[in-house]
Amino acid sequence: MPTLFSKCHDCNYHNDLPMEHDWNKYYKRDYEKMKLLKVYGLPTELAIKIIEMTYPYHMCDYCTNSLCTLHTDLSLRYADTWPYIQCGQCYEKRPAGGRVYNPTGSCQCDRYGQPLCQEVALAKGNLAIAAAE
């Protein structure tokens, strides 16, 4: 679930851990920014909105979840889906040994408009995608 300060689907605040814990360091940083903005007289809701707007977001290529730049980089580096961005939810639901999770069962295209399934890739003559599958 997204935190109070981020629309990223994979950013979490672990309330069973102290705010000083390493897993909560980004939440703590944003919380400190909010406290500073409140010192200058901004209401809490506006301070949260300002912090939320400071982050660039990227869409998961397999669903509608948003990811921050940190989780986008983690997805590209460790999820074996390069150049496609995959959120943690889609990564956990992917088939064993598979690279693509398709929640609708129909063929989807990536953010560049390239088909992700072999049938459409072959029909459109994109042999590089078909060979990769």
N, CA, C and O atoms as CSV, one atom per row, in Angstrom:
chain,resi,resn,atom,element,x,y,z
A,1,MET,N,N,0.832,-1.185,0.000
A,1,MET,CA,C,0.000,0.000,0.000
A,1,MET,C,C,0.878,1.250,0.000
A,1,MET,O,O,1.931,1.286,0.637
A,2,PRO,N,N,0.436,2.244,-0.707
A,2,PRO,CA,C,1.210,3.491,-0.726
A,2,PRO,C,C,1.236,4.156,0.653
A,2,PRO,O,O,0.322,3.991,1.460
A,3,THR,N,N,2.294,4.901,0.895
A,3,THR,CA,C,2.379,5.638,2.154
A,3,THR,C,C,1.574,6.920,2.034
A,3,THR,O,O,0.998,7.216,0.987
A,4,LEU,N,N,1.545,7.668,3.113
A,4,LEU,CA,C,0.839,8.938,3.147
A,4,LEU,C,C,1.455,9.944,2.174
A,4,LEU,O,O,0.760,10.827,1.674
A,5,PHE,N,N,2.749,9.814,1.907
A,5,PHE,CA,C,3.479,10.792,1.109
A,5,PHE,C,C,3.768,10.350,-0.321
A,5,PHE,O,O,4.349,11.115,-1.091
A,6,SER,N,N,3.379,9.143,-0.689
A,6,SER,CA,C,3.749,8.618,-1.993
A,6,SER,C,C,2.594,7.852,-2.611
A,6,SER,O,O,1.829,7.186,-1.914
A,7,LYS,N,N,2.478,7.956,-3.946
A,7,LYS,CA,C,1.487,7.171,-4.674
A,7,LYS,C,C,2.066,5.837,-5.145
A,7,LYS,O,O,1.375,5.054,-5.796
A,8,CYS,N,N,3.321,5.581,-4.819
A,8,CYS,CA,C,3.983,4.345,-5.241
A,8,CYS,C,C,3.336,3.149,-4.552
A,8,CYS,O,O,3.162,3.139,-3.334
A,9,HIS,N,N,2.986,2.152,-5.339
A,9,HIS,CA,C,2.327,0.969,-4.808
A,9,HIS,C,C,3.252,0.142,-3.921
A,9,HIS,O,O,2.777,-0.551,-3.022
A,10,ASP,N,N,4.544,0.198,-4.151
A,10,ASP,CA,C,5.486,-0.641,-3.413
A,10,ASP,C,C,6.149,0.062,-2.231
A,10,ASP,O,O,6.878,-0.579,-1.475
A,11,CYS,N,N,5.914,1.359,-2.054
A,11,CYS,CA,C,6.445,2.060,-0.883
A,11,CYS,C,C,5.559,1.742,0.319
A,11,CYS,O,O,4.335,1.861,0.247
A,12,ASN,N,N,6.177,1.342,1.408
A,12,ASN,CA,C,5.426,0.966,2.602
A,12,ASN,C,C,5.996,1.640,3.835
A,12,ASN,O,O,7.189,1.931,3.914
A,13,TYR,N,N,5.111,1.880,4.799
A,13,TYR,CA,C,5.536,2.282,6.130
A,13,TYR,C,C,5.270,1.097,7.043
A,13,TYR,O,O,4.132,0.643,7.164
A,14,HIS,N,N,6.302,0.603,7.675
A,14,HIS,CA,C,6.185,-0.556,8.552
A,14,HIS,C,C,5.930,-0.053,9.970
A,14,HIS,O,O,6.865,0.278,10.699
A,15,ASN,N,N,4.650,-0.001,10.353
A,15,ASN,CA,C,4.320,0.570,11.652
A,15,ASN,C,C,4.673,-0.350,12.815
A,15,ASN,O,O,4.595,0.079,13.967
A,16,ASP,N,N,5.057,-1.589,12.559
A,16,ASP,CA,C,5.529,-2.446,13.633
A,16,ASP,C,C,7.026,-2.226,13.919
A,16,ASP,O,O,7.568,-2.771,14.880
A,17,LEU,N,N,7.680,-1.424,13.072
A,17,LEU,CA,C,9.085,-1.071,13.273
A,17,LEU,C,C,9.180,0.396,13.645
A,17,LEU,O,O,8.316,1.182,13.255
A,18,PRO,N,N,10.215,0.793,14.395
A,18,PRO,CA,C,10.362,2.216,14.715
A,18,PRO,C,C,10.659,3.036,13.454
A,18,PRO,O,O,11.174,2.513,12.466
A,19,MET,N,N,10.330,4.302,13.506
A,19,MET,CA,C,10.540,5.165,12.345
A,19,MET,C,C,12.022,5.285,12.002
A,19,MET,O,O,12.360,5.577,10.855
A,20,GLU,N,N,12.910,5.068,12.964
A,20,GLU,CA,C,14.341,5.160,12.725
A,20,GLU,C,C,14.895,3.914,12.028
A,20,GLU,O,O,16.056,3.911,11.619
A,21,HIS,N,N,14.098,2.868,11.885
A,21,HIS,CA,C,14.551,1.642,11.242
A,21,HIS,C,C,14.875,1.911,9.775
A,21,HIS,O,O,14.283,2.794,9.153
A,22,ASP,N,N,15.812,1.150,9.231
A,22,ASP,CA,C,16.269,1.353,7.854
A,22,ASP,C,C,15.137,1.194,6.834
A,22,ASP,O,O,15.144,1.870,5.805
A,23,TRP,N,N,14.171,0.319,7.099
A,23,TRP,CA,C,13.069,0.109,6.148
A,23,TRP,C,C,12.113,1.291,6.112
A,23,TRP,O,O,11.333,1.426,5.169
A,24,ASN,N,N,12.161,2.153,7.131
A,24,ASN,CA,C,11.282,3.320,7.188
A,24,ASN,C,C,12.016,4.624,6.913
A,24,ASN,O,O,11.488,5.701,7.192
A,25,LYS,N,N,13.220,4.543,6.373
A,25,LYS,CA,C,14.034,5.756,6.235
A,25,LYS,C,C,13.417,6.760,5.255
A,25,LYS,O,O,13.512,7.966,5.485
A,26,TYR,N,N,12.793,6.299,4.178
A,26,TYR,CA,C,12.192,7.241,3.233
A,26,TYR,C,C,10.926,7.869,3.803
A,26,TYR,O,O,10.643,9.042,3.559
A,27,TYR,N,N,10.175,7.092,4.557
A,27,TYR,CA,C,9.000,7.645,5.223
A,27,TYR,C,C,9.425,8.689,6.253
A,27,TYR,O,O,8.801,9.744,6.367
A,28,LYS,N,N,10.492,8.390,7.005
A,28,LYS,CA,C,10.988,9.344,8.004
A,28,LYS,C,C,11.452,10.631,7.331
A,28,LYS,O,O,11.182,11.726,7.826
A,29,ARG,N,N,12.145,10.501,6.211
A,29,ARG,CA,C,12.599,11.687,5.487
A,29,ARG,C,C,11.417,12.551,5.054
A,29,ARG,O,O,11.450,13.773,5.205
A,30,ASP,N,N,10.380,11.924,4.522
A,30,ASP,CA,C,9.196,12.671,4.096
A,30,ASP,C,C,8.441,13.257,5.288
A,30,ASP,O,O,7.888,14.353,5.197
A,31,TYR,N,N,8.418,12.536,6.394
A,31,TYR,CA,C,7.759,13.039,7.596
A,31,TYR,C,C,8.469,14.286,8.118
A,31,TYR,O,O,7.825,15.243,8.549
A,32,GLU,N,N,9.803,14.268,8.076
A,32,GLU,CA,C,10.580,15.442,8.501
A,32,GLU,C,C,10.310,16.635,7.584
A,32,GLU,O,O,10.218,17.769,8.054
A,33,LYS,N,N,10.184,16.386,6.284
A,33,LYS,CA,C,9.849,17.465,5.347
A,33,LYS,C,C,8.479,18.048,5.669
A,33,LYS,O,O,8.290,19.263,5.627
A,34,MET,N,N,7.516,17.170,5.992
A,34,MET,CA,C,6.181,17.642,6.323
A,34,MET,C,C,6.208,18.505,7.589
A,34,MET,O,O,5.553,19.546,7.646
A,35,LYS,N,N,6.963,18.075,8.599
A,35,LYS,CA,C,7.058,18.867,9.821
A,35,LYS,C,C,7.661,20.233,9.538
A,35,LYS,O,O,7.227,21.232,10.112
A,36,LEU,N,N,8.656,20.290,8.661
A,36,LEU,CA,C,9.290,21.560,8.308
A,36,LEU,C,C,8.308,22.475,7.574
A,36,LEU,O,O,8.259,23.675,7.844
A,37,LEU,N,N,7.535,21.920,6.657
A,37,LEU,CA,C,6.546,22.731,5.944
A,37,LEU,C,C,5.457,23.234,6.883
A,37,LEU,O,O,4.939,24.335,6.699
A,38,LYS,N,N,5.111,22.445,7.877
A,38,LYS,CA,C,4.110,22.880,8.856
A,38,LYS,C,C,4.637,24.004,9.736
A,38,LYS,O,O,3.869,24.861,10.175
A,39,VAL,N,N,5.960,24.008,10.002
A,39,VAL,CA,C,6.562,25.085,10.783
A,39,VAL,C,C,6.380,26.420,10.052
A,39,VAL,O,O,6.200,27.463,10.681
A,40,TYR,N,N,6.428,26.371,8.705
A,40,TYR,CA,C,6.258,27.596,7.916
A,40,TYR,C,C,4.797,27.940,7.673
A,40,TYR,O,O,4.500,28.829,6.875
A,41,GLY,N,N,3.884,27.257,8.341
A,41,GLY,CA,C,2.487,27.646,8.325
A,41,GLY,C,C,1.595,26.939,7.324
A,41,GLY,O,O,0.428,27.306,7.193
A,42,LEU,N,N,2.089,25.953,6.620
A,42,LEU,CA,C,1.242,25.233,5.672
A,42,LEU,C,C,0.378,24.202,6.394
A,42,LEU,O,O,0.837,23.571,7.347
A,43,PRO,N,N,-0.850,24.027,5.957
A,43,PRO,CA,C,-1.676,22.978,6.554
A,43,PRO,C,C,-1.125,21.591,6.206
A,43,PRO,O,O,-0.415,21.428,5.214
A,44,THR,N,N,-1.456,20.614,7.020
A,44,THR,CA,C,-0.934,19.262,6.855
A,44,THR,C,C,-1.273,18.691,5.486
A,44,THR,O,O,-0.412,18.103,4.833
A,45,GLU,N,N,-2.513,18.857,5.046
A,45,GLU,CA,C,-2.939,18.296,3.757
A,45,GLU,C,C,-2.133,18.875,2.596
A,45,GLU,O,O,-1.754,18.153,1.674
A,46,LEU,N,N,-1.878,20.172,2.645
A,46,LEU,CA,C,-1.100,20.819,1.584
A,46,LEU,C,C,0.363,20.374,1.628
A,46,LEU,O,O,0.980,20.167,0.584
A,47,ALA,N,N,0.912,20.228,2.824
A,47,ALA,CA,C,2.296,19.768,2.959
A,47,ALA,C,C,2.444,18.352,2.396
A,47,ALA,O,O,3.425,18.057,1.714
A,48,ILE,N,N,1.486,17.487,2.675
A,48,ILE,CA,C,1.521,16.121,2.150
A,48,ILE,C,C,1.428,16.131,0.631
A,48,ILE,O,O,2.150,15.397,-0.044
A,49,LYS,N,N,0.544,16.959,0.097
A,49,LYS,CA,C,0.381,17.044,-1.359
A,49,LYS,C,C,1.665,17.560,-2.023
A,49,LYS,O,O,2.046,17.062,-3.083
A,50,ILE,N,N,2.322,18.525,-1.433
A,50,ILE,CA,C,3.573,19.051,-1.987
A,50,ILE,C,C,4.642,17.966,-2.019
A,50,ILE,O,O,5.344,17.814,-3.019
A,51,ILE,N,N,4.769,17.215,-0.934
A,51,ILE,CA,C,5.763,16.141,-0.891
A,51,ILE,C,C,5.431,15.071,-1.922
A,51,ILE,O,O,6.326,14.560,-2.595
A,52,GLU,N,N,4.159,14.729,-2.051
A,52,GLU,CA,C,3.731,13.718,-3.023
A,52,GLU,C,C,4.057,14.144,-4.450
A,52,GLU,O,O,4.409,13.309,-5.284
A,53,MET,N,N,3.943,15.431,-4.732
A,53,MET,CA,C,4.187,15.938,-6.087
A,53,MET,C,C,5.674,16.049,-6.422
A,53,MET,O,O,6.021,16.276,-7.581
A,54,THR,N,N,6.550,15.898,-5.448
A,54,THR,CA,C,7.982,16.015,-5.726
A,54,THR,C,C,8.560,14.751,-6.344
A,54,THR,O,O,9.685,14.774,-6.841
A,55,TYR,N,N,7.821,13.651,-6.326
A,55,TYR,CA,C,8.335,12.381,-6.842
A,55,TYR,C,C,7.815,12.107,-8.244
A,55,TYR,O,O,6.624,12.270,-8.510
A,56,PRO,N,N,8.709,11.688,-9.148
A,56,PRO,CA,C,8.230,11.222,-10.456
A,56,PRO,C,C,7.738,9.783,-10.325
A,56,PRO,O,O,8.311,8.984,-9.585
A,57,TYR,N,N,6.676,9.468,-11.048
A,57,TYR,CA,C,6.096,8.130,-10.980
A,57,TYR,C,C,6.096,7.488,-12.353
A,57,TYR,O,O,6.022,8.170,-13.375
A,58,HIS,N,N,6.180,6.176,-12.360
A,58,HIS,CA,C,6.135,5.381,-13.584
A,58,HIS,C,C,5.047,4.336,-13.410
A,58,HIS,O,O,4.821,3.847,-12.303
A,59,MET,N,N,4.377,3.997,-14.495
A,59,MET,CA,C,3.313,3.008,-14.430
A,59,MET,C,C,3.878,1.608,-14.633
A,59,MET,O,O,4.802,1.410,-15.422
A,60,CYS,N,N,3.319,0.642,-13.919
A,60,CYS,CA,C,3.635,-0.764,-14.149
A,60,CYS,C,C,3.149,-1.109,-15.553
A,60,CYS,O,O,2.066,-0.685,-15.956
A,61,ASP,N,N,3.941,-1.873,-16.296
A,61,ASP,CA,C,3.567,-2.233,-17.660
A,61,ASP,C,C,2.512,-3.329,-17.709
A,61,ASP,O,O,2.009,-3.647,-18.786
A,62,TYR,N,N,2.166,-3.914,-16.564
A,62,TYR,CA,C,1.231,-5.033,-16.545
A,62,TYR,C,C,-0.082,-4.710,-15.833
A,62,TYR,O,O,-1.035,-5.482,-15.936
A,63,CYS,N,N,-0.153,-3.600,-15.122
A,63,CYS,CA,C,-1.382,-3.196,-14.440
A,63,CYS,C,C,-1.385,-1.668,-14.319
A,63,CYS,O,O,-0.617,-0.998,-15.009
A,64,THR,N,N,-2.218,-1.124,-13.473
A,64,THR,CA,C,-2.346,0.332,-13.368
A,64,THR,C,C,-1.642,0.915,-12.149
A,64,THR,O,O,-1.859,2.083,-11.826
A,65,ASN,N,N,-0.815,0.147,-11.469
A,65,ASN,CA,C,-0.114,0.644,-10.284
A,65,ASN,C,C,0.991,1.617,-10.673
A,65,ASN,O,O,1.644,1.462,-11.705
A,66,SER,N,N,1.185,2.622,-9.823
A,66,SER,CA,C,2.270,3.587,-10.001
A,66,SER,C,C,3.455,3.170,-9.162
A,66,SER,O,O,3.293,2.618,-8.074
A,67,LEU,N,N,4.657,3.434,-9.669
A,67,LEU,CA,C,5.891,3.141,-8.938
A,67,LEU,C,C,6.777,4.374,-8.919
A,67,LEU,O,O,6.864,5.108,-9.904
A,68,CYS,N,N,7.434,4.595,-7.781
A,68,CYS,CA,C,8.397,5.692,-7.688
A,68,CYS,C,C,9.666,5.297,-8.442
A,68,CYS,O,O,9.807,4.153,-8.876
A,69,THR,N,N,10.568,6.228,-8.592
A,69,THR,CA,C,11.791,5.976,-9.334
A,69,THR,C,C,12.631,4.879,-8.672
A,69,THR,O,O,13.228,4.059,-9.370
A,70,LEU,N,N,12.686,4.854,-7.343
A,70,LEU,CA,C,13.451,3.827,-6.637
A,70,LEU,C,C,12.908,2.431,-6.945
A,70,LEU,O,O,13.680,1.529,-7.269
A,71,HIS,N,N,11.602,2.247,-6.851
A,71,HIS,CA,C,11.027,0.925,-7.104
A,71,HIS,C,C,11.014,0.587,-8.601
A,71,HIS,O,O,11.034,-0.588,-8.966
A,72,THR,N,N,10.982,1.593,-9.456
A,72,THR,CA,C,11.133,1.343,-10.891
A,72,THR,C,C,12.520,0.790,-11.187
A,72,THR,O,O,12.665,-0.177,-11.934
A,73,ASP,N,N,13.538,1.410,-10.596
A,73,ASP,CA,C,14.912,0.931,-10.783
A,73,ASP,C,C,15.094,-0.473,-10.219
A,73,ASP,O,O,15.765,-1.304,-10.831
A,74,LEU,N,N,14.505,-0.745,-9.059
A,74,LEU,CA,C,14.594,-2.084,-8.483
A,74,LEU,C,C,13.925,-3.115,-9.385
A,74,LEU,O,O,14.426,-4.227,-9.550
A,75,SER,N,N,12.796,-2.739,-9.965
A,75,SER,CA,C,12.091,-3.656,-10.872
A,75,SER,C,C,12.931,-3.955,-12.100
A,75,SER,O,O,13.052,-5.110,-12.507
A,76,LEU,N,N,13.506,-2.934,-12.685
A,76,LEU,CA,C,14.312,-3.138,-13.885
A,76,LEU,C,C,15.581,-3.933,-13.588
A,76,LEU,O,O,16.062,-4.676,-14.443
A,77,ARG,N,N,16.118,-3.782,-12.395
A,77,ARG,CA,C,17.367,-4.439,-12.053
A,77,ARG,C,C,17.188,-5.886,-11.602
A,77,ARG,O,O,17.992,-6.747,-11.958
A,78,TYR,N,N,16.138,-6.164,-10.819
A,78,TYR,CA,C,16.046,-7.477,-10.172
A,78,TYR,C,C,14.865,-8.347,-10.609
A,78,TYR,O,O,14.840,-9.530,-10.272
A,79,ALA,N,N,13.905,-7.820,-11.330
A,79,ALA,CA,C,12.706,-8.605,-11.655
A,79,ALA,C,C,12.835,-9.398,-12.953
A,79,ALA,O,O,11.896,-10.103,-13.322
A,80,ASP,N,N,13.943,-9.311,-13.643
A,80,ASP,CA,C,14.157,-10.022,-14.910
A,80,ASP,C,C,13.102,-9.686,-15.952
A,80,ASP,O,O,12.715,-10.548,-16.741
A,81,THR,N,N,12.639,-8.458,-15.964
A,81,THR,CA,C,11.616,-8.054,-16.931
A,81,THR,C,C,12.083,-6.891,-17.801
A,81,THR,O,O,11.270,-6.298,-18.509
A,82,TRP,N,N,13.347,-6.557,-17.768
A,82,TRP,CA,C,13.853,-5.405,-18.513
A,82,TRP,C,C,13.469,-5.541,-19.978
A,82,TRP,O,O,13.623,-6.635,-20.522
A,83,PRO,N,N,12.991,-4.528,-20.641
A,83,PRO,CA,C,12.818,-3.124,-20.292
A,83,PRO,C,C,11.441,-2.804,-19.723
A,83,PRO,O,O,11.033,-1.643,-19.718
A,84,TYR,N,N,10.722,-3.809,-19.246
A,84,TYR,CA,C,9.360,-3.591,-18.751
A,84,TYR,C,C,9.371,-3.400,-17.242
A,84,TYR,O,O,10.076,-4.104,-16.519
A,85,ILE,N,N,8.581,-2.441,-16.779
A,85,ILE,CA,C,8.479,-2.149,-15.355
A,85,ILE,C,C,7.387,-3.037,-14.778
A,85,ILE,O,O,6.301,-3.147,-15.347
A,86,GLN,N,N,7.679,-3.672,-13.640
A,86,GLN,CA,C,6.718,-4.571,-13.022
A,86,GLN,C,C,6.644,-4.255,-11.533
A,86,GLN,O,O,7.663,-4.238,-10.843
A,87,CYS,N,N,5.428,-4.005,-11.042
A,87,CYS,CA,C,5.246,-3.718,-9.617
A,87,CYS,C,C,5.394,-5.016,-8.819
A,87,CYS,O,O,5.417,-6.106,-9.390
A,88,GLY,N,N,5.492,-4.887,-7.513
A,88,GLY,CA,C,5.653,-6.052,-6.656
A,88,GLY,C,C,4.467,-6.994,-6.713
A,88,GLY,O,O,4.637,-8.210,-6.620
A,89,GLN,N,N,3.270,-6.450,-6.864
A,89,GLN,CA,C,2.069,-7.281,-6.932
A,89,GLN,C,C,2.091,-8.168,-8.179
A,89,GLN,O,O,1.792,-9.358,-8.089
A,90,CYS,N,N,2.434,-7.618,-9.315
A,90,CYS,CA,C,2.511,-8.403,-10.553
A,90,CYS,C,C,3.677,-9.381,-10.504
A,90,CYS,O,O,3.582,-10.489,-11.031
A,91,TYR,N,N,4.775,-8.977,-9.874
A,91,TYR,CA,C,5.929,-9.867,-9.754
A,91,TYR,C,C,5.572,-11.117,-8.944
A,91,TYR,O,O,5.978,-12.223,-9.298
A,92,GLU,N,N,4.816,-10.941,-7.865
A,92,GLU,CA,C,4.435,-12.079,-7.035
A,92,GLU,C,C,3.424,-12.985,-7.726
A,92,GLU,O,O,3.371,-14.179,-7.433
A,93,LYS,N,N,2.623,-12.443,-8.635
A,93,LYS,CA,C,1.590,-13.231,-9.309
A,93,LYS,C,C,2.054,-13.878,-10.598
A,93,LYS,O,O,1.293,-14.616,-11.223
A,94,ARG,N,N,3.283,-13.619,-11.011
A,94,ARG,CA,C,3.745,-14.179,-12.282
A,94,ARG,C,C,3.846,-15.700,-12.164
A,94,ARG,O,O,4.085,-16.219,-11.074
A,95,PRO,N,N,3.669,-16.409,-13.262
A,95,PRO,CA,C,3.758,-17.868,-13.204
A,95,PRO,C,C,5.180,-18.315,-12.891
A,95,PRO,O,O,6.143,-17.599,-13.166
A,96,ALA,N,N,5.297,-19.494,-12.321
A,96,ALA,CA,C,6.616,-20.017,-11.958
A,96,ALA,C,C,7.492,-20.118,-13.200
A,96,ALA,O,O,7.128,-20.769,-14.179
A,97,GLY,N,N,8.637,-19.473,-13.148
A,97,GLY,CA,C,9.560,-19.486,-14.277
A,97,GLY,C,C,9.159,-18.544,-15.393
A,97,GLY,O,O,9.883,-18.413,-16.380
A,98,GLY,N,N,8.008,-17.880,-15.254
A,98,GLY,CA,C,7.543,-16.982,-16.303
A,98,GLY,C,C,7.980,-15.559,-16.067
A,98,GLY,O,O,8.324,-15.180,-14.947
A,99,ARG,N,N,7.966,-14.774,-17.122
A,99,ARG,CA,C,8.392,-13.385,-17.003
A,99,ARG,C,C,7.222,-12.423,-17.015
A,99,ARG,O,O,7.359,-11.287,-16.563
A,100,VAL,N,N,6.075,-12.848,-17.521
A,100,VAL,CA,C,4.975,-11.914,-17.725
A,100,VAL,C,C,3.756,-12.387,-16.961
A,100,VAL,O,O,3.355,-13.545,-17.071
A,101,TYR,N,N,3.174,-11.498,-16.194
A,101,TYR,CA,C,1.895,-11.768,-15.561
A,101,TYR,C,C,0.840,-10.949,-16.295
A,101,TYR,O,O,0.983,-9.735,-16.443
A,102,ASN,N,N,-0.197,-11.599,-16.743
A,102,ASN,CA,C,-1.251,-10.941,-17.504
A,102,ASN,C,C,-2.575,-11.173,-16.785
A,102,ASN,O,O,-3.175,-12.236,-16.944
A,103,PRO,N,N,-3.052,-10.196,-15.989
A,103,PRO,CA,C,-4.252,-10.423,-15.192
A,103,PRO,C,C,-5.523,-10.586,-16.010
A,103,PRO,O,O,-6.476,-11.193,-15.522
A,104,THR,N,N,-5.577,-10.075,-17.222
A,104,THR,CA,C,-6.799,-10.145,-18.009
A,104,THR,C,C,-6.850,-11.382,-18.878
A,104,THR,O,O,-7.928,-11.748,-19.345
A,105,GLY,N,N,-5.742,-12.034,-19.111
A,105,GLY,CA,C,-5.706,-13.208,-19.970
A,105,GLY,C,C,-5.609,-12.856,-21.439
A,105,GLY,O,O,-5.420,-13.744,-22.271
A,106,SER,N,N,-5.733,-11.597,-21.775
A,106,SER,CA,C,-5.610,-11.172,-23.164
A,106,SER,C,C,-4.223,-10.586,-23.388
A,106,SER,O,O,-3.503,-10.288,-22.435
A,107,CYS,N,N,-3.860,-10.426,-24.638
A,107,CYS,CA,C,-2.553,-9.876,-24.950
A,107,CYS,C,C,-2.501,-8.405,-24.562
A,107,CYS,O,O,-3.473,-7.674,-24.752
A,108,GLN,N,N,-1.382,-7.977,-24.025
A,108,GLN,CA,C,-1.195,-6.588,-23.656
A,108,GLN,C,C,0.024,-6.027,-24.375
A,108,GLN,O,O,0.876,-6.767,-24.866
A,109,CYS,N,N,0.084,-4.721,-24.421
A,109,CYS,CA,C,1.242,-4.053,-24.992
A,109,CYS,C,C,1.990,-3.346,-23.870
A,109,CYS,O,O,1.400,-2.969,-22.857
A,110,ASP,N,N,3.288,-3.170,-24.059
A,110,ASP,CA,C,4.074,-2.467,-23.069
A,110,ASP,C,C,3.907,-0.962,-23.266
A,110,ASP,O,O,3.126,-0.522,-24.110
A,111,ARG,N,N,4.637,-0.188,-22.492
A,111,ARG,CA,C,4.488,1.272,-22.555
A,111,ARG,C,C,4.994,1.860,-23.866
A,111,ARG,O,O,4.735,3.028,-24.154
A,112,TYR,N,N,5.718,1.064,-24.673
A,112,TYR,CA,C,6.190,1.530,-25.965
A,112,TYR,C,C,5.275,1.092,-27.106
A,112,TYR,O,O,5.554,1.378,-28.271
A,113,GLY,N,N,4.158,0.383,-26.771
A,113,GLY,CA,C,3.233,-0.070,-27.791
A,113,GLY,C,C,3.630,-1.381,-28.436
A,113,GLY,O,O,3.031,-1.780,-29.434
A,114,GLN,N,N,4.634,-2.065,-27.886
A,114,GLN,CA,C,5.064,-3.347,-28.425
A,114,GLN,C,C,4.272,-4.470,-27.758
A,114,GLN,O,O,4.065,-4.422,-26.545
A,115,PRO,N,N,3.828,-5.467,-28.498
A,115,PRO,CA,C,3.058,-6.556,-27.895
A,115,PRO,C,C,3.914,-7.397,-26.956
A,115,PRO,O,O,5.105,-7.608,-27.189
A,116,LEU,N,N,3.273,-7.873,-25.882
A,116,LEU,CA,C,3.977,-8.681,-24.901
A,116,LEU,C,C,3.792,-10.176,-25.119
A,116,LEU,O,O,4.528,-10.974,-24.538
A,117,CYS,N,N,2.834,-10.572,-25.935
A,117,CYS,CA,C,2.618,-11.999,-26.121
A,117,CYS,C,C,3.133,-12.446,-27.492
A,117,CYS,O,O,3.247,-11.639,-28.414
A,118,GLN,N,N,3.436,-13.711,-27.611
A,118,GLN,CA,C,4.069,-14.252,-28.804
A,118,GLN,C,C,3.147,-14.215,-30.018
A,118,GLN,O,O,3.610,-13.962,-31.130
A,119,GLU,N,N,1.838,-14.465,-29.826
A,119,GLU,CA,C,0.932,-14.528,-30.965
A,119,GLU,C,C,0.867,-13.194,-31.713
A,119,GLU,O,O,0.945,-13.158,-32.940
A,120,VAL,N,N,0.724,-12.109,-30.967
A,120,VAL,CA,C,0.634,-10.795,-31.606
A,120,VAL,C,C,1.984,-10.400,-32.175
A,120,VAL,O,O,2.048,-9.765,-33.228
A,121,ALA,N,N,3.070,-10.769,-31.493
A,121,ALA,CA,C,4.399,-10.436,-32.000
A,121,ALA,C,C,4.635,-11.106,-33.346
A,121,ALA,O,O,5.174,-10.485,-34.263
A,122,LEU,N,N,4.239,-12.357,-33.468
A,122,LEU,CA,C,4.398,-13.049,-34.748
A,122,LEU,C,C,3.490,-12.454,-35.817
A,122,LEU,O,O,3.901,-12.307,-36.968
A,123,ALA,N,N,2.258,-12.111,-35.443
A,123,ALA,CA,C,1.315,-11.546,-36.400
A,123,ALA,C,C,1.797,-10.204,-36.927
A,123,ALA,O,O,1.559,-9.868,-38.087
A,124,LYS,N,N,2.479,-9.428,-36.072
A,124,LYS,CA,C,2.975,-8.116,-36.486
A,124,LYS,C,C,4.382,-8.190,-37.048
A,124,LYS,O,O,4.941,-7.173,-37.458
A,125,GLY,N,N,4.958,-9.379,-37.072
A,125,GLY,CA,C,6.285,-9.531,-37.645
A,125,GLY,C,C,7.413,-9.139,-36.716
A,125,GLY,O,O,8.546,-8.972,-37.168
A,126,ASN,N,N,7.138,-8.986,-35.424
A,126,ASN,CA,C,8.177,-8.625,-34.473
A,126,ASN,C,C,8.812,-9.894,-33.942
A,126,ASN,O,O,8.405,-10.400,-32.897
A,127,LEU,N,N,9.792,-10.407,-34.639
A,127,LEU,CA,C,10.401,-11.680,-34.291
A,127,LEU,C,C,11.287,-11.598,-33.065
A,127,LEU,O,O,11.549,-12.619,-32.430
A,128,ALA,N,N,11.763,-10.386,-32.708
A,128,ALA,CA,C,12.624,-10.264,-31.532
A,128,ALA,C,C,11.844,-10.590,-30.259
A,128,ALA,O,O,12.370,-11.263,-29.373
A,129,ILE,N,N,10.607,-10.127,-30.154
A,129,ILE,CA,C,9.785,-10.427,-28.981
A,129,ILE,C,C,9.403,-11.898,-28.992
A,129,ILE,O,O,9.447,-12.549,-27.948
A,130,ALA,N,N,9.030,-12.435,-30.144
A,130,ALA,CA,C,8.623,-13.830,-30.231
A,130,ALA,C,C,9.789,-14.749,-29.873
A,130,ALA,O,O,9.585,-15.784,-29.237
A,131,ALA,N,N,10.994,-14.388,-30.268
A,131,ALA,CA,C,12.149,-15.218,-29.972
A,131,ALA,C,C,12.508,-15.164,-28.495
A,131,ALA,O,O,13.044,-16.127,-27.946
A,132,ALA,N,N,12.210,-14.027,-27.844
A,132,ALA,CA,C,12.530,-13.879,-26.419
A,132,ALA,C,C,11.622,-14.729,-25.545
A,132,ALA,O,O,11.991,-15.054,-24.416
A,133,GLU,N,N,10.449,-15.096,-26.036
A,133,GLU,CA,C,9.511,-15.864,-25.205
A,133,GLU,C,C,9.717,-17.319,-25.301
A,133,GLU,O,O,9.002,-18.088,-24.659
